Amino acid sequence: MEFNPSVITEEGQALIAAALAGDINIVFTKIVTGDGTHSPAEDLSQLTELTSPKQEFPLTAKEILNSSTIHLKYIVSNVNPDGTPLTVGYYIRELGLYAKSDQEGAEEILYAVATAVDGSADWLPPYNELQPSTITMDWYTAVGNAASVTLETPNRTYIYDDSTTDKYVIGINNGLLYYEEVNE
């Protein structure tokens, strides 16, 4: 899968401007995948949502690369974060990075959009009730001030047993790593 360079939306640019002014911090909240198509002439900076959103995924890691660039990591799967299976497969043709300010009551906005290079979109199959399909992805994006960025991550991280497909939550408690089977 190959994507064109991401485009920061006008709402994303306004969020950067507010962060540069010192008024807010940017909180990245999620990635949305979709199968919408866009023409090369389309101005992606005008989008406020994806054309055809299919799934939402939490961001799992953030790394500050320099004073204005961050690296975000996330996992796309045919099992949704709430445990429900994807029932209809789709080509991942568009990605949306969502963010909000750290001010109380702030609304999420579409911060940036990336579209697949023609002919390179990956197929995400429906869940076959045997083994989830996952794609670990990276997103590099410009921010006004990397120190003013935080990440909203899920409270739980799940792993799956390859042989039984049992689902486990993993975590750290008082410095010790643990795992526990869940039926969510």
C-alpha positions as MATLAB code, in Angstrom:
seq = 'MEFNPSVITEEGQALIAAALAGDINIVFTKIVTGDGTHSPAEDLSQLTELTSPKQEFPLTAKEILNSSTIHLKYIVSNVNPDGTPLTVGYYIRELGLYAKSDQEGAEEILYAVATAVDGSADWLPPYNELQPSTITMDWYTAVGNAASVTLETPNRTYIYDDSTTDKYVIGINNGLLYYEEVNE';
ca = [
       0.000    0.000    0.000;
       1.359    3.372   -0.983;
      -0.176    6.712   -0.072;
       0.171   10.169   -1.542;
       1.566   12.786    0.846;
      -1.021   13.733    3.443;
      -2.812   17.068    3.220;
      -3.564   19.078    6.360;
      -7.138   20.321    6.217;
      -8.113   23.943    6.770;
      -9.471   22.961   10.196;
      -6.136   21.231   10.909;
      -4.269   24.377    9.857;
      -6.420   26.436   12.243;
      -5.579   24.001   15.058;
      -1.856   24.379   14.281;
      -2.191   28.171   14.306;
      -3.859   28.073   17.728;
      -1.107   25.766   19.046;
       1.602   28.079   17.681;
      -0.086   31.023   19.389;
       0.160   29.084   22.650;
      -3.606   28.987   23.099;
      -4.010   25.185   22.978;
      -2.269   21.853   22.734;
      -3.202   19.453   19.933;
      -4.634   16.069   20.956;
      -4.602   13.445   18.202;
      -7.557   11.135   18.781;
      -7.988    8.511   16.057;
      -7.506    7.320   12.510;
     -10.481    6.684   10.242;
     -10.143    4.415    7.219;
     -12.369    4.585    4.187;
     -12.830    3.449    0.617;
     -13.691    6.811   -0.929;
     -11.950    7.973   -4.073;
     -10.655   11.447   -4.828;
      -9.626   13.068   -8.089;
      -6.135   14.578   -8.390;
      -7.769   18.000   -8.862;
      -9.770   17.774   -5.620;
      -8.708   20.151   -2.851;
      -8.394   17.774    0.098;
      -7.748   20.675    2.484;
     -11.456   21.523    2.217;
     -12.626   18.150    3.589;
     -14.277   17.966    6.996;
     -14.784   14.188    6.889;
     -13.769   11.274    4.704;
     -15.841   10.584    1.601;
     -16.677    7.010    2.607;
     -15.563    6.213    6.179;
     -15.536    2.531    7.143;
     -13.705    2.061   10.468;
     -12.083    3.997   13.329;
      -8.891    2.993   15.125;
      -7.068    4.421   18.131;
      -3.550    5.727   17.835;
      -1.117    3.494   19.667;
       2.136    5.490   19.791;
       3.620    8.938   19.222;
       7.222    9.877   18.611;
       8.467   13.442   18.311;
      10.941   13.519   15.411;
      11.859   17.191   15.557;
      10.352   20.477   16.702;
       7.591   20.370   14.091;
       7.122   16.731   13.011;
       5.638   13.743   14.785;
       5.347   10.069   13.930;
       2.075    8.325   14.858;
       1.506    4.579   14.877;
      -1.777    2.686   14.629;
      -3.106   -0.766   13.769;
      -5.864   -1.348   11.226;
      -7.765   -4.619   11.646;
     -10.824   -6.450   10.426;
     -11.845   -6.731   14.073;
     -12.994   -3.326   15.305;
     -11.596   -1.942   18.580;
     -14.915   -2.765   20.282;
     -14.523   -6.418   19.247;
     -17.161   -6.430   16.492;
     -16.046   -8.057   13.255;
     -15.777   -6.341    9.899;
     -18.487   -8.051    7.839;
     -17.819   -6.483    4.432;
     -14.287   -6.036    3.141;
     -13.086   -2.887    1.416;
     -10.067   -1.282   -0.242;
      -8.353    1.229    2.054;
      -8.247    4.226   -0.294;
      -8.420    7.091    2.195;
      -7.168    7.748    5.711;
      -8.218   10.532    8.036;
      -6.276   11.725   11.060;
      -8.539   13.322   13.658;
      -7.535   15.749   16.381;
      -8.932   18.281   18.822;
      -7.646   20.948   21.146;
      -7.021   20.151   24.788;
      -9.699   22.652   25.826;
     -12.680   21.181   27.661;
     -15.551   20.408   25.307;
     -13.414   20.673   22.163;
     -14.801   18.842   19.138;
     -12.795   16.456   16.980;
     -11.885   17.689   13.534;
     -10.434   16.048   10.465;
      -6.830   17.220   10.842;
      -5.295   15.604    7.749;
      -6.186   13.295    4.862;
      -4.095   10.821    2.893;
      -5.240    9.014   -0.248;
      -3.862    5.818   -1.742;
      -1.811    6.036   -4.894;
      -3.955    4.718   -7.761;
      -3.813    0.928   -7.908;
      -2.007    0.485   -4.582;
      -4.883    0.346   -2.071;
      -4.828   -2.689    0.239;
      -7.856   -4.945    0.551;
      -9.045   -5.415    4.127;
     -11.071   -8.641    4.051;
     -14.078   -9.319    6.247;
     -13.250  -11.166    9.458;
     -13.258  -14.930    8.827;
     -13.802  -15.890   12.485;
     -10.400  -17.589   12.508;
      -7.633  -15.007   12.546;
      -7.858  -11.200   12.448;
      -6.084   -9.454    9.579;
      -4.031   -6.483   10.772;
      -1.939   -3.789    9.151;
       0.453   -1.761   11.304;
       0.680    1.719    9.833;
       2.682    4.876   10.408;
       1.693    8.501    9.852;
       4.175   11.353    9.790;
       2.653   14.790   10.125;
       3.672   18.377   10.605;
       2.541   20.224   13.690;
       3.283   23.742   14.757;
       5.140   22.714   17.888;
       5.716   19.016   18.559;
       5.953   19.684   22.295;
       2.318   20.873   22.256;
       0.979   17.519   21.012;
      -0.576   14.787   23.108;
      -2.117   11.483   22.111;
      -5.442   10.027   23.134;
      -4.895    6.277   23.415;
      -7.189    3.448   24.459;
      -7.101    2.324   28.052;
      -6.569   -1.255   26.915;
      -4.357   -3.061   24.437;
      -5.504   -6.412   23.095;
      -3.636   -9.419   21.772;
      -5.016  -12.554   20.123;
      -3.868  -16.146   20.512;
      -3.038  -17.435   17.007;
      -4.076  -21.008   17.753;
      -7.311  -20.419   19.694;
      -8.215  -16.840   18.663;
      -8.827  -16.079   22.335;
      -8.629  -12.381   23.129;
      -6.433  -11.025   25.935;
      -5.913   -7.587   27.402;
      -2.322   -6.696   28.286;
      -1.156   -3.999   30.605;
       1.239   -2.864   33.274;
       0.252   -2.758   36.926;
       2.688   -1.444   39.520;
       5.579   -2.001   37.119;
       4.632   -5.587   36.243;
       3.446   -6.715   32.815;
       0.253   -8.821   32.874;
      -2.255  -10.363   30.500;
      -5.808  -11.466   31.135;
      -8.343  -13.276   28.922;
     -11.403  -11.178   28.108;
     -14.731  -11.917   26.454;
     -15.561   -8.413   25.226;
];
